[in-house]
Amino acid sequence: MTVNVDDILRRADWLNAPGIQDVFSAIEQDGDQARVVGGAVRNTLLGHPVPDVDIATSARPEDVMQRAAQAGLKPVGTGLEHGTITVISSGFPYEVTTLREDVETFGRQARVVFGKDWVKDAERRDFTMNALYVDRHGGLHDPLGGLGDCLEGRVRFIGDPDTRIKEDYLRILRFFRIYAAYGRGELDAGGLSACLRQRDGLRRLSAERIGHEMRRLLRAPLAATALRLMNDCGLWEIATGGLARIDDFDALRTMKDVAPEAGDHEVGLVVLAGFVREDLERICDRFRLSNAERKRMRTAWAVTKRLKQSNEMPQASSLVYEYGKQGAIDGLPCGRAGRHRNGWTMMHSEPCCRK
């Protein structure tokens, strides 16, 4: 694959926005540098949307605060103790973080020092494809050789995978989630082995962190592949406390073209974990889901139960009347996924629900 990386980055809308260039101008004084890092660079190179932009800088946090204010921007010390300042420019927030290096790590906690070394800052990140930097002119900086991994969809831990995971056990779930979103080919064998060795560390994570990561994983394009691997390795049961209907989830995701809701995490969880109502409530509690998410899942589960008890496909109008439009639209693919081996099809009824 031949890719003119610098051209792609130089043409990025977010890099050419006046707001981010104002941030660069404010920070880059007295020899300090600033570079966009991580997701914005990765997503641009892979043709994915860029929802937010993070900036790394050699400037100390107090200097970022002062320089941003002097430039007429709005600095907010959202993570000042960790070296992170949110700088609002032209109405858009940019997280600006001073270069860091770990001195000691204590699980998720680490004692860090601020520094000027871009390589050491890169070495404390999770995956090679996330350790890519771009300067204000679109020039790529790749201190750890992550560009090839990014372009080829290889999700590879930086350095020793076990060490990276022990720093934060959420990286086990991130390994599968990043693969589900950007991966191609086989999962990295070394990373997968490390996830298996360190899997009991998932039990130390809070429900909120697990739920946040799993919701993102469930919406990713390769969610079915990643979840099957997690289930085969026993990681799904540790993370969720239950079993998974992987084949049904596979069937659900084949319906995304005609039923986009099949890609939503609420619908996916009904199919994966909703064996009985108690299972559904458990997963809602486990992932700390919102009341709106819970309501949507309960309604979809009720439609699914109704469909399972029917020998024939019910009229879409009756489902809409009884469960509401969204409930019927969500429940139809859930019910179809659960009966993918047996028979009736939802396709003729699905458009009626959307009118």
C-alpha positions in Angstrom: 0.0 0.0 0.0 1.4 3.4 -1.1 0.0 6.2 1.0 1.2 9.8 0.9 0.8 10.3 4.7 1.9 13.9 4.9 -0.5 14.9 2.1 -3.4 13.2 3.9 -2.6 15.0 7.2 -1.9 18.4 5.6 -5.4 18.3 4.0 -7.2 17.4 7.2 -10.0 19.8 8.0 -9.3 19.8 11.7 -5.7 20.7 11.2 -6.5 23.6 8.9 -9.1 25.0 11.2 -8.2 28.5 12.5 -9.0 27.5 16.0 -6.3 24.8 16.3 -3.7 26.9 14.6 -4.4 29.6 17.2 -3.7 27.0 19.9 -0.4 26.1 18.2 0.6 29.7 18.0 -0.2 30.3 21.6 1.7 27.3 23.0 4.8 27.2 20.7 6.8 29.9 22.4 10.3 29.9 24.0 11.3 26.8 22.1 8.3 24.6 23.1 6.6 22.4 20.6 3.0 21.1 20.3 1.7 18.2 18.2 -1.6 16.5 17.8 -1.4 12.9 19.0 -3.4 9.7 19.0 -6.9 9.2 17.7 -7.1 12.2 15.5 -4.0 11.2 13.6 -5.0 7.5 13.5 -8.5 8.2 12.3 -7.4 10.6 9.6 -5.0 8.1 8.2 -7.6 5.4 8.2 -10.4 7.6 6.8 -12.5 7.5 10.0 -14.3 10.6 11.5 -12.4 12.7 14.0 -14.6 13.5 17.0 -12.0 15.2 19.1 -8.4 16.4 18.9 -5.7 15.9 21.6 -2.5 17.8 21.7 0.8 16.9 23.4 3.3 19.7 24.2 6.7 20.2 25.8 5.3 23.3 27.5 4.5 23.0 31.2 0.9 23.1 32.3 1.2 26.5 33.9 2.8 27.9 30.8 0.0 26.5 28.7 -2.6 28.2 30.9 -0.8 31.5 30.8 0.0 31.5 27.1 -3.6 30.5 26.1 -5.1 33.2 28.2 -2.7 35.9 26.8 -3.7 34.8 23.3 -7.4 35.4 24.1 -8.2 31.7 24.3 -10.0 30.1 27.2 -7.9 27.6 29.3 -9.6 25.3 31.8 -7.5 23.3 34.2 -9.6 20.1 33.8 -6.7 17.8 34.7 -4.1 20.1 35.9 -2.5 17.7 38.3 -1.9 15.3 35.4 -0.7 18.0 33.1 -3.9 18.4 31.1 -5.5 21.7 30.2 -8.6 22.1 28.0 -8.1 25.0 25.7 -11.3 26.3 24.1 -10.6 28.0 20.7 -13.3 29.1 18.3 -15.8 27.2 20.4 -14.0 23.9 20.1 -12.2 22.2 23.1 -8.7 20.9 22.7 -7.1 18.8 25.4 -3.5 19.9 25.8 -1.2 17.6 27.8 2.4 18.1 28.8 4.8 15.4 27.8 5.2 12.8 30.5 7.2 9.8 31.5 6.4 7.2 34.1 8.8 7.0 37.1 6.8 4.4 39.0 3.6 2.6 38.2 1.0 1.2 40.7 -1.6 -0.5 38.6 -3.6 2.3 37.0 -1.8 4.9 39.2 1.6 6.1 38.2 4.1 8.7 39.4 4.9 10.8 36.4 7.2 13.7 35.7 6.8 16.3 33.0 9.5 16.4 30.4 10.6 17.3 26.9 11.3 13.8 25.5 8.8 12.8 22.8 10.0 9.2 22.7 9.4 8.7 26.4 6.0 10.2 26.1 5.2 7.8 23.3 6.5 4.8 25.3 3.9 5.3 28.0 1.0 5.0 25.6 -1.0 1.8 24.9 -0.8 0.8 21.2 1.7 1.7 18.5 -1.0 3.1 16.3 -1.9 5.6 19.0 1.7 6.9 19.4 1.6 8.9 16.2 2.1 12.7 16.3 1.5 15.4 13.7 2.8 19.0 13.9 0.9 22.1 12.8 2.1 21.8 9.2 1.0 18.2 8.8 4.3 16.6 9.3 4.1 13.1 10.8 6.3 12.1 13.8 6.5 8.4 14.4 8.9 7.7 17.3 8.0 4.1 17.8 7.4 2.9 14.2 3.6 2.7 14.6 2.7 4.0 11.1 2.9 0.6 9.4 0.7 -1.0 12.2 -1.8 1.8 11.8 -2.1 1.5 8.0 -2.2 -2.3 8.1 -4.7 -2.5 11.0 -2.4 -4.2 13.4 -3.2 -3.5 17.1 0.0 -4.0 18.9 1.0 -3.0 22.4 3.9 -0.7 22.9 6.8 -2.5 24.5 6.0 -5.5 26.7 2.3 -6.3 26.6 2.1 -7.6 30.1 3.7 -4.4 31.5 1.3 -2.2 29.5 -1.7 -4.2 30.8 -0.6 -4.2 34.4 -0.4 -0.4 34.2 -4.2 -0.4 33.5 -6.2 -3.6 33.1 -8.8 -1.7 31.1 -6.2 -2.1 28.2 -7.4 -5.7 27.9 -10.8 -4.5 26.8 -9.2 -1.6 24.8 -7.1 -4.2 22.9 -10.3 -5.9 21.6 -12.2 -2.6 21.1 -9.5 -1.0 19.1 -9.2 -4.2 17.0 -13.0 -4.2 16.5 -12.9 -0.6 15.3 -9.7 -0.5 13.2 -8.2 -4.0 13.0 -7.6 -6.2 10.0 -6.4 -9.8 9.8 -5.6 -11.8 12.9 -5.3 -10.3 16.4 -1.7 -9.8 17.5 -0.6 -13.1 19.1 1.6 -11.6 21.7 -1.0 -9.1 22.8 -3.7 -11.8 22.9 -1.5 -14.1 25.1 -0.8 -11.2 27.5 -4.6 -10.5 27.8 -5.1 -14.2 28.7 -2.4 -14.1 31.3 -3.6 -10.9 32.9 -7.4 -11.5 32.5 -8.1 -11.7 36.3 -7.1 -8.1 36.4 -10.5 -7.3 34.8 -12.1 -8.1 38.2 -10.3 -5.0 39.7 -12.0 -2.6 37.3 -15.0 -0.5 38.2 -18.3 -1.2 36.5 -18.4 2.3 35.0 -15.1 1.8 33.2 -16.0 -1.6 31.9 -19.4 -0.5 30.7 -18.0 2.6 28.9 -15.5 0.5 27.0 -17.9 -2.3 26.2 -20.5 0.0 24.8 -17.9 1.4 22.4 -16.8 -2.1 21.5 -20.4 -3.3 20.7 -20.8 -0.5 18.2 -17.6 -1.2 16.3 -17.6 -2.8 12.8 -15.8 -6.0 13.9 -17.6 -6.3 17.2 -18.8 -9.8 16.4 -15.3 -11.1 15.6 -13.8 -9.4 18.7 -16.6 -10.7 21.0 -16.3 -14.2 19.8 -12.5 -14.2 20.6 -13.3 -12.7 24.0 -15.9 -15.3 24.7 -13.6 -18.1 23.6 -10.9 -16.9 26.0 -13.3 -16.5 29.0 -12.9 -12.7 29.0 -16.6 -11.9 28.3 -17.7 -13.9 31.4 -15.2 -12.1 33.6 -16.1 -8.7 32.2 -19.9 -9.2 32.3 -20.5 -12.0 34.9 -22.6 -14.0 32.4 -22.7 -16.0 29.2 -23.0 -14.8 25.6 -25.0 -15.9 22.6 -22.3 -15.2 20.0 -24.0 -16.9 17.1 -27.1 -14.8 17.6 -25.0 -11.6 17.8 -23.3 -12.6 14.5 -26.8 -13.0 12.9 -27.9 -9.6 14.3 -24.9 -7.8 12.8 -25.7 -9.1 9.3 -28.9 -7.1 9.4 -27.2 -3.6 9.8 -27.9 -2.7 6.1 -31.7 -3.1 6.5 -31.9 -2.3 10.2 -29.2 0.2 11.4 -30.4 -0.3 15.0 -28.7 -3.7 14.9 -25.4 -1.8 15.4 -26.5 -0.1 18.6 -25.1 -1.4 21.8 -28.5 -1.6 23.5 -29.8 -3.9 20.8 -26.6 -5.9 20.8 -26.8 -6.5 24.5 -30.3 -7.8 24.4 -29.3 -10.4 21.9 -26.0 -11.3 23.6 -27.1 -11.4 27.2 -30.9 -11.3 27.4 -31.5 -15.0 28.0 -34.1 -14.1 30.7 -35.2 -10.8 32.2 -32.9 -11.2 35.1 -29.9 -11.5 32.8 -30.9 -8.3 31.2 -31.2 -6.5 34.5 -27.8 -7.9 35.6 -26.0 -6.6 32.5 -27.7 -3.2 32.9 -26.4 -3.0 36.5 -23.0 -4.4 35.5 -22.5 -1.7 32.9 -24.2 1.1 34.9 -26.5 1.8 32.0 -28.7 4.9 32.0 -32.4 4.8 32.5 -33.0 5.5 28.8 -30.7 2.7 27.8 -32.4 0.3 30.3 -35.9 1.3 29.0 -34.9 0.7 25.4 -33.4 -2.7 26.2 -36.4 -3.9 28.3 -38.8 -3.0 25.5 -36.7 -4.7 22.8 -36.4 -7.8 25.1 -40.2 -7.8 25.5 -40.7 -7.7 21.7 -38.2 -10.5 21.4 -40.0 -12.6 23.9 -43.3 -12.0 22.1 -41.7 -13.1 18.7 -40.2 -16.2 20.3 -43.7 -17.3 21.5 -45.2 -16.8 18.0 -45.3 -19.5 15.3 -45.8 -16.8 12.7 -44.4 -13.4 12.2 -46.8 -10.9 13.9 -48.1 -7.9 12.0 -45.7 -4.9 12.4 -48.6 -2.6 13.1 -49.6 -4.7 16.2 -46.0 -4.6 17.5 -45.9 -0.8 17.0 -49.3 -0.4 18.8 -48.2 -2.6 21.8 -44.5 -1.6 22.2 -44.1 1.7 20.3 -42.3 2.4 17.1 -38.7 2.3 18.5 -39.5 -0.9 20.5 -40.8 -2.7 17.4 -37.9 -1.5 15.3 -35.4 -2.7 17.9 -37.2 -5.9 18.7 -37.6 -7.2 15.2 -33.9 -7.8 14.5 -33.4 -9.1 18.0 -36.1 -11.7 17.4 -34.9 -12.5 14.0 -31.4 -13.0 15.3 -32.7 -15.5 17.8 -34.5 -17.5 15.1 -31.8 -17.2 12.4 -31.7 -21.0 12.0 -35.4 -21.5 11.8 -37.3 -19.5 9.5 -39.4 -16.4 9.2 -37.9 -13.2 7.9 -38.5 -9.6 9.1 -37.6 -7.9 5.9 -41.1 -7.5 4.5 -42.4 -5.9 7.7 -39.4 -3.7 8.6 -40.3 -0.7 6.4 -43.8 -0.6 7.9 -42.3 0.2 11.3 -40.4 3.2 9.9 -43.3 5.0 8.4 
